[in-house]
């Protein structure tokens, strides 16, 4: 190694200062050989912003707790009533089934749009364009009155005899209408999310897989899909949260979900409308919070091949902070 290759960039000096190698290697807050201490730069704006935010949060909490109009004793009474819990179960059931229908339909539509078959591309594009244009409530009401247009459904030869016949009135229950309506609507949005995730994978990854002679199915499952999922998961979880909130519309097709139970009880007990709405709000917040926690760990799982070291989980951070607190307390006691 030449002498020039071992040279390092000089440390910038201010006027009247001279740093020795020992000063440069010392911590920022340690005193230098001249008895000086480096003082960190102060940020008064951050403390002012923090104080303002804390004051606003305290005012909001104080207003929620002290305002008698919220009637928190009635909130406690209604929060876990059987009628509310039954509606909550219906909400979870509709959201879960609709999410499966929407995801499966979205994957199929996305693959159709990415296909080289022009017929599949056009059909997929028309479906996405149509169902993204129709409001969800309008779609649910249309499906709810579908029996007025078609009394029965059949499978057979087009413009010919039918082999299988279905009675629409027996098949199209309120639950089925809700799941199909929300699922068809969400499939259009999920298709664009999945397509964007697949297109986000670098073309070189596919070329490398083809150069290795991997089959197309193996290339998609082992190379494209794991990388695409990192881009698909965050927006699709947003869609999943939207599905949970969209279930509040199934009340208009005679399905008593969480919102339907709140509306029914509110019409009977008019004085408890605000507490009942707060009950629904808190349950929706709990459901979306659970989904957000699951999203965090799923994203962390699929980030293993993209980052050098995974960030600590909230539980690990709490444990680390507790361990540091105990170590500092032990050190203070010994001193």
CORCORQUI-V980319 format. One record per residue. RES is the residue in one letter. SS is DSSP state (helix for helix, strand for strand, loop for the rest). PSI is psi in degrees with one decimal (NA if undefined). D_FIRST is the distance of its C-alpha to the first C-alpha in Angstrom with 2 decimals. Layout:
BEGIN
res,ss,psi,d_first
RES,SS,PSI,D_FIRST
RES,SS,PSI,D_FIRST
END
This chain:
BEGIN
res,ss,psi,d_first
X,loop,131.3,0.00
X,loop,163.6,3.80
X,loop,-33.4,6.66
X,helix,-31.7,8.35
X,helix,-17.0,6.62
X,helix,-2.2,7.64
X,loop,141.7,11.04
X,loop,159.6,13.93
X,loop,135.4,17.33
X,loop,147.5,19.85
X,loop,128.7,22.79
X,loop,138.3,25.97
X,loop,147.6,28.51
X,loop,167.6,32.22
X,loop,132.0,34.31
X,loop,5.1,34.96
X,loop,150.9,32.24
X,loop,118.0,29.32
X,loop,134.6,27.14
X,loop,166.0,25.24
X,helix,-33.1,22.32
X,helix,-35.5,25.08
X,helix,-37.4,27.11
X,helix,-32.3,24.42
X,helix,-11.9,23.91
X,loop,156.4,27.70
X,loop,161.1,29.93
X,loop,-35.6,31.58
X,loop,6.7,34.98
X,loop,147.8,34.00
X,strand,142.4,35.08
X,loop,-179.8,32.54
X,loop,-16.3,32.40
X,loop,7.0,35.08
X,loop,11.0,37.40
X,loop,151.7,36.99
X,strand,131.7,36.97
X,loop,122.2,35.62
X,loop,125.0,38.64
X,loop,149.7,38.23
X,loop,135.7,39.81
X,loop,148.4,43.38
X,loop,79.2,44.82
X,helix,-28.5,48.61
X,helix,-36.9,49.21
X,helix,-42.5,48.00
X,helix,-36.5,50.40
X,helix,-44.5,53.23
X,helix,-40.2,52.68
X,helix,-42.9,52.54
X,helix,-41.5,55.77
X,helix,-44.2,57.52
X,helix,-43.4,56.59
X,helix,-37.4,57.74
X,helix,-43.2,61.01
X,helix,-43.9,61.68
X,helix,-42.1,60.96
X,helix,-39.3,63.21
X,helix,-41.0,65.97
X,helix,-45.5,65.80
X,helix,-42.2,65.98
X,helix,-40.1,68.80
X,helix,-35.6,70.70
X,helix,-38.7,70.40
X,helix,-39.9,71.52
X,helix,-12.0,74.35
X,loop,115.5,75.88
X,helix,-15.2,78.98
X,helix,-24.6,79.09
X,helix,-20.6,76.38
X,loop,65.7,78.69
X,helix,-32.0,76.07
X,helix,-38.7,78.71
X,helix,-32.9,79.78
X,helix,-45.5,76.15
X,helix,-34.2,75.87
X,helix,-42.5,79.12
X,helix,-19.0,78.06
X,helix,-42.0,74.39
X,loop,26.1,75.00
X,loop,148.5,78.48
X,helix,-37.2,79.13
X,helix,-35.9,79.77
X,helix,-43.6,76.39
X,helix,-35.6,74.55
X,helix,-43.0,76.34
X,helix,-35.8,75.23
X,helix,-41.4,71.66
X,helix,-42.0,71.75
X,helix,-41.1,73.05
X,helix,-46.0,70.23
X,helix,-40.8,67.58
X,helix,-47.4,69.31
X,helix,-42.6,69.59
X,helix,-42.6,66.00
X,helix,-47.6,64.59
X,helix,-40.6,66.69
X,helix,-37.0,66.06
X,helix,-39.5,62.30
X,helix,-47.4,62.42
X,helix,-44.3,64.64
X,helix,-40.7,62.51
X,helix,-46.5,59.21
X,helix,-46.4,60.61
X,helix,-38.2,62.31
X,helix,-40.1,59.23
X,helix,-44.0,57.03
X,helix,-45.4,59.71
X,helix,-38.2,60.14
X,helix,-42.3,56.40
X,helix,-34.2,56.10
X,helix,-41.4,59.16
X,helix,-31.7,57.65
X,helix,-5.3,54.44
X,loop,157.9,56.54
X,loop,-1.4,57.07
X,loop,117.3,60.80
X,helix,-31.8,62.38
X,helix,-45.9,65.35
X,helix,-39.1,63.19
X,helix,-45.7,61.16
X,helix,-43.6,64.33
X,helix,-44.3,66.04
X,helix,-42.5,63.03
X,helix,-41.8,62.66
X,helix,-42.5,66.39
X,helix,-49.5,66.36
X,helix,-43.8,63.46
X,helix,-41.8,65.02
X,helix,-50.0,68.45
X,helix,-19.9,67.60
X,helix,-16.9,65.18
X,helix,-25.5,68.05
X,loop,125.7,70.74
X,loop,145.1,70.84
X,helix,-40.2,70.65
X,helix,-41.0,74.01
X,helix,-41.5,75.71
X,helix,-42.8,74.28
X,helix,-43.3,75.50
X,helix,-35.1,78.96
X,helix,-45.1,79.15
X,helix,-33.5,78.34
X,helix,-31.6,80.81
X,loop,18.6,83.55
X,helix,-30.7,82.44
X,helix,-22.5,85.47
X,helix,-23.9,87.75
X,helix,-41.6,86.24
X,loop,112.0,85.96
X,loop,-33.8,88.24
X,strand,156.5,86.57
X,strand,149.0,83.50
X,strand,153.3,83.49
X,strand,130.6,81.20
X,strand,-154.2,82.53
X,loop,131.1,82.87
X,loop,133.5,82.36
X,loop,18.5,85.78
X,loop,-161.9,87.29
X,loop,151.6,88.30
X,strand,145.5,86.14
X,strand,-38.3,85.43
X,strand,131.8,84.10
X,strand,139.7,85.63
X,strand,137.0,84.38
X,strand,114.7,86.35
X,helix,-32.6,84.23
X,helix,-30.1,86.14
X,helix,-30.3,85.28
X,helix,-39.4,81.62
X,loop,72.9,80.64
X,loop,171.0,80.74
X,helix,-38.4,79.27
X,helix,-43.8,76.18
X,helix,-43.6,75.66
X,helix,-42.9,76.15
X,helix,-45.7,73.65
X,helix,-45.1,70.95
X,helix,-44.1,71.49
X,helix,-50.4,71.63
X,helix,-38.5,68.49
X,helix,-44.8,66.68
X,helix,-39.6,67.54
X,helix,-45.6,66.49
X,helix,-25.9,63.15
X,helix,-36.4,62.36
X,helix,-41.0,62.19
X,helix,-39.0,59.58
X,helix,-31.9,57.64
X,helix,-42.8,57.45
X,helix,-33.7,55.51
X,helix,-45.7,53.16
X,helix,-42.3,52.48
X,helix,-42.8,52.11
X,helix,-38.1,49.61
X,helix,-41.1,47.59
X,helix,-41.4,47.53
X,helix,-19.3,46.57
X,loop,-16.3,43.67
X,loop,131.3,41.84
X,loop,140.2,39.32
X,helix,-29.4,40.66
X,helix,-28.5,37.49
X,helix,-43.0,38.43
X,helix,-40.2,41.72
X,helix,-38.3,40.21
X,helix,-40.7,37.76
X,helix,-38.9,40.75
X,helix,-36.7,42.80
X,helix,-30.2,40.09
X,loop,-3.0,40.14
X,loop,23.8,43.89
X,loop,140.8,44.93
X,loop,157.3,48.59
X,helix,-40.7,49.40
X,helix,-42.9,50.91
X,helix,-37.3,47.93
X,helix,-42.2,45.58
X,helix,-42.8,47.59
X,helix,-35.8,47.91
X,helix,-19.7,44.38
X,helix,-53.9,42.22
X,helix,-51.3,44.21
X,helix,-47.3,46.45
X,helix,-35.9,43.91
X,helix,-35.6,41.88
X,helix,-32.2,45.08
X,helix,-30.6,46.49
X,helix,-31.1,43.87
X,helix,-19.4,45.35
X,helix,-38.8,48.93
X,helix,-51.6,49.41
X,helix,-50.5,49.33
X,helix,-31.4,51.84
X,helix,-32.6,53.99
X,helix,-36.3,54.29
X,helix,-41.2,55.54
X,helix,-37.8,58.08
X,helix,-40.2,59.01
X,helix,-38.3,59.69
X,helix,-34.0,61.74
X,helix,-42.6,63.72
X,helix,-43.3,64.57
X,helix,-29.6,65.91
X,helix,-19.3,67.62
X,helix,-17.2,69.73
X,helix,-15.4,71.78
X,helix,-14.7,73.41
X,helix,-11.2,74.96
X,helix,-28.2,77.67
X,helix,-3.4,79.21
X,helix,29.3,79.73
X,loop,30.9,81.62
X,loop,121.3,78.77
X,loop,95.3,78.65
X,loop,-159.3,75.00
X,helix,-48.4,73.62
X,helix,-38.0,74.51
X,helix,-39.6,77.83
X,helix,-40.0,78.71
X,helix,-43.3,77.92
X,helix,-40.5,80.03
X,helix,-46.3,82.89
X,helix,-33.3,82.96
X,helix,-34.1,82.63
X,helix,-27.0,85.69
X,helix,-43.3,87.64
X,loop,83.3,86.41
X,helix,-25.4,86.03
X,helix,-11.4,85.28
X,helix,23.4,82.11
X,helix,-48.1,80.43
X,helix,-48.3,77.60
X,helix,-38.1,76.87
X,helix,-39.8,76.92
X,helix,-36.4,74.49
X,helix,-34.8,72.18
X,helix,-48.0,72.48
X,helix,-41.1,71.38
X,helix,-46.1,68.53
X,helix,-40.8,67.18
X,helix,-39.9,67.43
X,helix,-38.7,65.59
X,helix,-40.4,62.85
X,helix,-44.6,62.60
X,helix,-46.4,62.38
X,helix,-31.3,59.67
X,helix,-40.7,57.71
X,helix,-43.1,57.78
X,helix,-39.3,56.55
X,helix,-37.7,53.71
X,helix,-43.6,52.61
X,helix,-40.5,52.67
X,helix,-42.2,50.68
X,helix,-46.5,47.93
X,helix,-31.7,47.44
X,helix,-44.5,47.77
X,helix,-40.0,45.10
X,helix,-36.2,42.86
X,helix,-45.9,43.47
X,helix,-5.8,42.55
X,loop,0.6,39.45
X,loop,-33.3,37.69
X,loop,1.4,35.90
X,loop,-20.0,34.96
X,loop,154.3,33.35
X,loop,-40.0,30.71
X,loop,135.9,33.08
X,loop,140.5,36.78
X,loop,151.7,38.15
X,loop,146.6,40.50
X,loop,164.0,44.16
X,helix,-37.7,46.72
X,helix,-42.5,47.89
X,helix,-36.1,44.40
X,helix,-41.2,43.99
X,helix,-43.8,47.32
X,helix,-41.7,46.43
X,helix,-43.2,43.10
X,helix,-39.6,44.91
X,helix,-39.7,47.63
X,helix,-40.5,45.19
X,helix,-38.2,43.42
X,helix,-42.9,46.88
X,helix,-38.9,47.94
X,helix,-41.0,44.79
X,helix,-37.5,45.30
X,helix,-39.1,48.97
X,helix,-41.4,48.29
X,helix,-40.5,45.85
X,helix,-39.7,48.49
X,helix,-39.0,51.20
X,helix,-40.3,49.24
X,loop,NA,48.44
END
